[in-house]
């Protein structure tokens, strides 16, 4: 995507080819349809600005050139956060954001959106100019750096556009200014950010939160609906939703948050700081505890009998229960995970299913699914963030491993075999966390069975698969797999990487 001139695009408003011109001017690859209202509001804004820009640039420059350098309908990768109009000065020290509204909305909604936008943009610069233009009322709002919003004049926006800082601008590759890891938090990995409220929920998370809070109200007629399952793959946002719910519910009553995996240090920090939230593993659960709500994360990793204890606990206390699980079944854990999912679905009559991915790199999650089940080979996925390499023996793998570690990759230590060579992250360090760059070694134990499922031999083969899944799930930006002493496996994985049909 590249920056373009707002005036040039706005002249096509009312034309059925507006969307095509937008793609042409912004250098977009795919086709995105824009509504008549979106086009008309852009034209109304530029028409309102034109008289002031003409007056202020008289004899010095072309007033239309002042509207150069804007990104139209830019979306931050992986988190679906969109800005209507965005301009960044060439040195990155100043940012201008303008939101367009065709119809009148409440000032509270205007303030909320501009505040959220400033949060996302604050990772680029502290000097942010934030505006919302409402076409129906011809009103322009401005939000200052202290969080105060007021109605302003169009001439004020013209003055900002004419600031020397905006005479140069970022012309292309805006993605390099935004990293998903700057905005997406894991409560366990970043407890301070979570406790400070330095995060926002996606639209789907916010909608699920609203529905859950409505369902768990103290209403006897809805008792059966107070048991809710939340389903979603890695990175869909279910864990942050649970913790955000715990934060909201704990303002009045006690919340028990049961974790299906081992606790991290971040969990302990949250435990100490939140007075009405107790986080524990399923094994640590005290059935004598009094609480008003039971929340369960990673429910699919909890053994069958322990799940029964949780169900009995929630039922005997007659408290709402919200349970989150990953619907993906790992090879070697079919019985445990399928039983857990069946039990959760049977216990919870309400199911909320997450779609999409917000936490990690979408190509990585696509690659992960195909790696574990090689029949699914998506054709339109860019796997350039993934390296698949081979080594014939340990002595060849170690220098490759060191090379990637020097580039900031974190190794996932797979138990047993040669996947454990070199220092790396253990299960305690990987599960539930996110890492920008991940590397793992797949040795001769790994293979594909007749149904194209990834498998691993040995006593800890299932544990290795589980940890490999967790490690790749934790990858935010780049992934590297070293296939060692396993030519057949390397051939299959490189086919996946290159999106080729099996040879």
C-alpha positions in Angstrom: 0.0 0.0 0.0 1.2 3.5 -0.8 0.3 7.0 0.1 -1.9 9.0 -2.2 -3.6 12.4 -2.7 -7.0 12.8 -1.1 -8.3 15.3 -3.6 -7.6 13.1 -6.6 -9.5 10.2 -5.0 -12.4 12.3 -3.7 -13.3 13.5 -7.3 -14.5 10.0 -8.0 -17.2 10.2 -5.2 -20.6 9.3 -6.7 -18.9 7.3 -9.4 -19.3 3.6 -9.4 -15.6 3.2 -10.1 -14.5 4.9 -6.9 -13.3 1.6 -5.4 -11.3 0.8 -8.5 -9.6 4.2 -8.4 -8.9 3.7 -4.7 -7.1 0.5 -5.5 -5.2 2.2 -8.3 -4.0 5.2 -6.2 -3.1 3.2 -3.1 -1.4 0.4 -5.0 -3.7 -2.2 -3.4 -3.5 -5.8 -4.5 -7.0 -7.0 -3.8 -10.3 -5.3 -4.5 -12.1 -3.6 -1.7 -15.5 -2.2 -2.2 -16.2 1.2 -0.6 -19.8 2.4 0.1 -21.3 5.5 -1.4 -21.3 7.1 2.1 -17.5 6.5 2.5 -16.9 8.2 -0.9 -19.2 11.1 -0.2 -17.8 11.8 3.2 -14.3 12.0 1.7 -15.5 14.4 -1.0 -17.3 16.5 1.6 -14.1 16.8 3.7 -11.9 17.9 0.8 -14.5 20.3 -0.4 -14.7 21.9 3.0 -10.9 22.1 3.3 -10.3 23.5 -0.2 -11.2 27.2 0.4 -8.9 27.4 3.4 -6.0 25.6 1.6 -6.4 27.9 -1.4 -6.2 31.0 0.8 -3.3 29.8 2.9 -1.2 28.6 0.0 -1.9 31.5 -2.4 1.2 32.1 -4.6 3.4 29.6 -2.7 2.4 26.2 -3.8 -0.4 24.1 -5.3 -3.0 23.7 -2.6 -3.9 20.2 -3.9 -0.4 19.0 -3.1 -1.1 19.7 0.6 -3.4 16.6 0.5 -0.6 14.3 -0.7 0.7 11.6 1.5 -2.4 10.0 3.0 -3.2 6.4 3.5 -6.8 5.6 2.8 -8.6 2.9 4.8 -5.3 1.5 6.2 -5.6 -1.7 8.4 -2.9 -2.9 10.8 -2.0 -6.4 9.9 -3.2 -9.3 12.2 -5.5 -7.2 14.4 -7.9 -5.6 11.9 -7.5 -2.1 13.3 -8.5 0.3 10.6 -7.9 4.1 10.1 -9.9 6.0 7.6 -7.2 8.6 6.8 -3.6 8.5 8.1 -0.5 10.6 7.3 2.9 10.2 8.9 5.6 12.8 8.5 8.8 11.7 6.7 10.8 11.6 10.0 7.9 9.8 11.8 7.7 12.5 14.5 4.2 13.6 13.6 1.0 11.7 12.8 -2.3 12.9 11.5 -5.4 10.8 11.8 -8.8 11.8 10.4 -11.9 9.6 10.8 -14.9 10.1 8.5 -18.5 9.7 9.5 -21.3 10.1 7.0 -24.1 10.3 9.6 -24.3 11.9 13.0 -23.1 9.8 16.0 -22.8 10.6 19.7 -19.8 12.5 20.9 -19.0 9.6 23.3 -18.5 7.3 20.3 -16.4 9.9 18.6 -14.3 10.3 21.7 -13.9 6.5 22.2 -12.7 5.9 18.7 -10.2 8.8 18.6 -8.9 7.7 22.0 -8.3 4.2 20.8 -6.7 5.4 17.7 -4.3 7.6 19.7 -3.3 4.5 21.7 -2.4 2.6 18.5 -0.6 5.6 17.0 1.3 6.5 20.2 3.7 3.6 19.4 4.9 5.8 16.4 5.0 9.3 17.9 3.8 11.4 20.8 2.8 14.2 18.4 -0.6 13.0 17.2 -3.2 15.2 15.5 -6.6 13.5 15.9 -9.8 14.5 14.0 -13.3 13.2 13.2 -15.3 14.8 10.4 -19.1 14.2 10.4 -20.6 14.9 7.0 -24.2 15.0 8.0 -23.7 17.9 10.4 -20.5 19.3 8.8 -18.8 19.1 12.2 -15.1 18.6 12.9 -14.0 17.3 16.2 -10.4 17.4 17.5 -8.9 15.4 20.4 -5.9 16.9 22.1 -3.0 15.1 23.8 -4.7 15.4 27.2 -7.7 13.4 26.1 -10.1 16.4 25.8 -12.3 16.7 22.7 -14.0 19.7 21.2 -15.5 21.0 18.0 -13.1 23.0 15.9 -12.9 24.8 12.6 -11.9 23.5 9.3 -9.2 26.2 9.1 -7.6 24.5 12.2 -7.2 21.3 10.2 -5.8 23.2 7.3 -3.1 24.7 9.5 -2.1 21.3 10.7 -1.8 20.1 7.0 0.4 23.0 6.3 2.9 22.3 9.1 6.4 22.0 7.8 6.7 18.5 9.3 4.0 17.2 6.9 5.7 18.6 3.8 7.4 15.2 3.7 5.7 12.0 4.5 6.0 8.2 4.6 5.3 7.2 1.0 4.9 3.4 1.2 5.4 0.3 3.3 3.4 1.7 6.2 3.4 -1.8 7.7 6.9 -1.3 9.0 5.7 1.4 11.4 3.2 -1.0 13.0 3.9 -4.3 14.7 1.2 -6.4 16.2 3.4 -7.1 19.2 3.1 -3.4 20.1 -0.6 -3.7 20.7 -1.6 -7.2 21.5 -1.0 -8.3 25.0 -0.9 -11.6 26.8 -1.9 -11.2 30.4 0.6 -13.8 31.6 3.4 -12.4 29.4 2.6 -8.7 30.1 0.8 -8.5 33.5 1.7 -4.8 34.0 0.1 -3.8 30.8 -2.9 -5.9 31.5 -3.3 -4.5 35.1 -2.9 -0.9 33.8 -5.6 -1.5 31.2 -3.1 -0.7 28.3 -5.0 -2.8 25.8 -8.2 -2.8 23.8 -10.6 -5.6 22.8 -11.4 -6.3 19.2 -14.9 -5.9 18.0 -15.6 -9.6 18.4 -14.0 -9.7 21.9 -16.1 -6.7 22.9 -19.3 -8.3 21.5 -18.6 -11.6 23.3 -17.9 -9.7 26.5 -21.2 -7.9 26.2 -23.1 -11.1 25.6 -21.5 -13.0 28.4 -22.0 -10.2 31.0 -25.7 -10.1 29.9 -26.0 -13.9 30.3 -24.4 -14.1 33.7 -26.6 -11.5 35.3 -28.3 -12.7 38.5 -31.5 -14.0 36.8 -32.9 -17.3 37.9 -34.7 -17.7 34.6 -31.4 -17.8 32.8 -29.6 -20.3 35.1 -29.0 -22.8 32.3 -27.5 -20.1 30.1 -25.0 -19.1 32.7 -22.7 -21.9 31.5 -20.9 -20.6 28.4 -18.2 -22.1 26.2 -15.8 -19.9 24.2 -14.1 -21.7 21.3 -11.1 -20.4 19.3 -7.8 -21.4 17.9 -4.4 -20.0 19.0 -4.3 -16.2 18.8 -8.0 -15.6 18.4 -8.2 -13.7 21.7 -10.1 -16.0 24.0 -7.6 -15.8 26.9 -7.5 -12.0 26.9 -11.3 -12.0 26.9 -11.4 -14.3 29.9 -9.0 -12.2 31.9 -10.8 -9.0 30.9 -14.0 -10.6 32.1 -12.3 -11.6 35.3 -11.2 -8.0 35.8 -14.7 -6.6 35.1 -16.6 -9.2 37.3 -14.1 -8.9 40.2 -15.0 -5.3 40.8 -18.0 -6.5 42.8 -17.5 -10.2 43.5 -15.0 -13.0 43.8 -13.8 -14.7 40.6 -12.0 -18.1 40.4 -9.9 -18.4 37.2 -8.8 -22.0 36.6 -5.9 -22.5 34.2 -5.6 -25.8 32.3 -1.8 -25.5 32.0 1.0 -24.5 34.4 1.0 -21.0 35.8 3.6 -18.5 34.7 5.2 -15.7 36.8 2.8 -13.3 35.2 -0.2 -15.2 36.6 1.3 -14.8 40.1 1.7 -11.1 39.6 -2.0 -10.8 38.6 -2.9 -13.0 41.6 -1.1 -10.7 44.0 -2.6 -7.4 42.5 -6.2 -8.3 41.9 -8.0 -8.6 45.2 -11.1 -10.5 44.0 -9.4 -12.8 41.4 -7.8 -16.1 42.3 -5.8 -17.8 39.5 -5.0 -21.5 40.0 -4.4 -24.7 38.1 -7.0 -27.4 38.0 -4.9 -29.4 40.4 -4.7 -26.5 42.9 -8.5 -25.8 42.8 -10.0 -25.7 46.3 -13.6 -27.0 46.2 -14.3 -25.4 49.5 -13.6 -21.9 48.1 -16.4 -19.4 47.9 -16.7 -17.5 44.6 -19.3 -15.8 42.5 -17.9 -16.8 39.1 -15.8 -19.7 37.7 -13.7 -19.0 34.6 -11.6 -21.8 32.9 -8.9 -21.2 30.4 -7.4 -24.1 28.3 -10.2 -26.3 29.3 -9.3 -28.8 26.6 -6.0 -29.6 28.4 -7.7 -30.6 31.7 -8.1 -34.4 32.4 -11.5 -36.0 32.3 -11.9 -36.5 36.0 -10.7 -33.0 36.9 -13.2 -31.5 34.6 -15.9 -33.4 36.4 -14.7 -31.8 39.7 -14.9 -28.3 38.1 -18.4 -29.0 36.8 -19.5 -30.3 40.2 -17.8 -27.3 41.9 -19.6 -24.8 39.7 -23.0 -26.6 39.9 -22.8 -27.0 43.7 -22.0 -23.3 44.2 -24.7 -22.5 41.6 -22.4 -19.9 40.0 -21.9 -18.9 36.3 -19.1 -20.8 34.5 -17.3 -19.6 31.4 -14.9 -22.1 29.8 -12.4 -21.4 26.9 -10.9 -24.1 24.7 -9.0 -24.6 21.4 -11.0 -26.8 19.0 -7.9 -28.1 17.3 -7.1 -31.7 18.2 -3.4 -32.6 18.6 -2.1 -36.0 17.3 -1.5 -38.3 20.3 -3.9 -36.4 22.5 -7.1 -37.2 20.6 -8.8 -39.1 23.5 -8.0 -36.4 26.2 -8.8 -33.4 24.1 -11.9 -34.8 22.4 -13.3 -36.0 25.8 -12.6 -32.6 27.3 -14.3 -30.8 24.4 -17.3 -33.1 24.5 -17.7 -32.5 28.2 -17.4 -28.8 28.0 -19.9 -28.6 25.2 -22.3 -30.9 27.1 -21.9 -28.8 30.3 -22.2 -25.4 28.5 -25.4 -24.9 26.5 -24.1 -21.6 25.1 -21.2 -21.6 22.6 -19.4 -18.5 21.3 -16.9 -19.2 18.5 -14.0 -16.9 17.7 -13.2 -16.4 14.0 -10.0 -15.0 12.5 -6.7 -14.4 14.4 -5.5 -11.3 16.2 -2.5 -12.5 18.2 0.0 -13.9 15.9 1.1 -13.8 12.3 -1.7 -15.2 10.1 0.7 -17.0 7.7 2.2 -18.7 10.8 -1.2 -20.0 12.0 -2.0 -21.2 8.5 1.3 -23.0 8.3 0.8 -24.5 11.7 -2.5 -26.1 10.8 -1.0 -27.5 7.5 2.1 -28.7 9.3 0.1 -30.8 11.7 -2.4 -31.9 9.0 -0.7 -31.9 5.6 -3.8 -32.4 3.5 -4.8 -28.7 3.8 -2.6 -26.6 1.5 -3.9 -23.0 1.1 -2.9 -21.5 -2.2 -2.9 -17.8 -1.4 -0.7 -17.5 1.7 2.6 -15.6 1.8 5.0 -17.8 3.9 8.0 -15.5 3.5 8.1 -15.1 7.3 8.8 -18.8 7.7 12.2 -20.6 7.0 12.4 -24.3 6.6 16.0 -25.6 6.7 17.7 -29.0 6.8 20.8 -30.4 8.5 22.2 -33.9 8.2 23.4 -34.2 11.7 23.7 -32.4 15.0 27.1 -30.8 14.2 25.4 -29.1 11.2 22.3 -28.0 13.1 24.1 -26.3 16.0 25.8 -23.5 13.9 22.5 -22.9 12.1 20.7 -22.7 15.5 23.3 -20.2 16.8 23.0 -18.1 13.7 19.2 -17.7 14.2 19.6 -17.1 17.9 21.9 -14.2 17.1 19.1 -12.8 14.9 16.7 -12.9 17.9 15.1 -16.2 17.5 14.0 -18.2 20.7 14.4 -21.9 20.5 11.6 -24.2 21.7 13.1 -27.2 23.5 11.3 -30.4 22.4 11.7 -33.1 25.1 13.7 -36.2 24.1 15.7 -36.9 20.9 17.8 -34.3 19.2 15.1 -31.6 19.3 16.5 -30.8 22.8 20.0 -29.8 21.7 21.1 -26.3 22.5 19.5 -24.1 25.1 16.0 -23.0 24.6 12.6 -22.3 26.1 11.0 -25.1 28.3 7.4 -25.8 28.4 7.0 -23.6 31.5 8.4 -20.7 29.5 6.5 -21.3 26.2 2.9 -22.2 27.1 0.6 -19.2 27.1 3.3 -16.7 26.1 4.1 -14.9 22.8 7.5 -14.5 21.2 8.5 -12.5 18.2 10.7 -15.1 16.6 10.7 -18.8 17.2 13.0 -21.7 16.1 12.6 -25.4 16.6 14.5 -28.6 15.6 12.5 -31.6 14.2 14.6 -34.7 14.3 14.2 -38.3 13.0 11.4 -39.0 15.5 8.9 -36.9 13.5 7.0 -38.3 10.6 3.6 -38.1 8.8 1.3 -41.1 9.2 -1.0 -42.5 6.4 -3.6 -39.8 7.1 -1.1 -37.0 6.8 -1.0 -36.1 10.5 2.3 -35.1 12.0 3.4 -37.7 14.5 6.4 -38.3 16.8 7.9 -41.6 18.1 9.1 -42.2 21.6 7.9 -42.0 25.2 7.7 -38.2 25.0 6.5 -38.0 21.4 3.1 -36.6 22.3 4.7 -34.1 24.6 7.0 -33.0 21.8 4.1 -32.5 19.5 2.2 -30.5 22.1 5.2 -28.3 22.8 5.9 -27.8 19.1 2.3 -26.7 18.6 2.5 -24.3 21.6 5.8 -22.8 20.4 4.6 -22.1 16.9 1.3 -20.8 18.3 3.4 -18.3 20.3 5.1 -16.9 17.2 4.3 -13.3 16.5 6.6 -12.5 13.6 9.0 -15.1 12.2 9.4 -18.9 12.4 12.2 -21.2 11.5 12.1 -25.0 11.5 15.4 -27.0 11.2 14.7 -30.6 10.0 17.6 -32.7 11.1 18.5 -36.2 9.8 15.1 -36.6 8.3 15.1 -36.1 4.5 11.5 -37.4 4.0 10.1 -35.0 6.5 12.0 -32.1 5.1 10.6 -32.8 1.7 7.0 -32.8 3.0 7.5 -29.6 5.1 9.3 -27.7 2.3 6.3 -28.6 0.1 4.0 -27.0 2.6 6.3 -24.0 2.8 6.2 -23.6 -1.0 2.5 -24.5 -1.2 3.2 -27.3 -3.5 1.2 -30.4 -4.1 2.8 -33.6 -2.8 5.4 -35.1 -5.1 
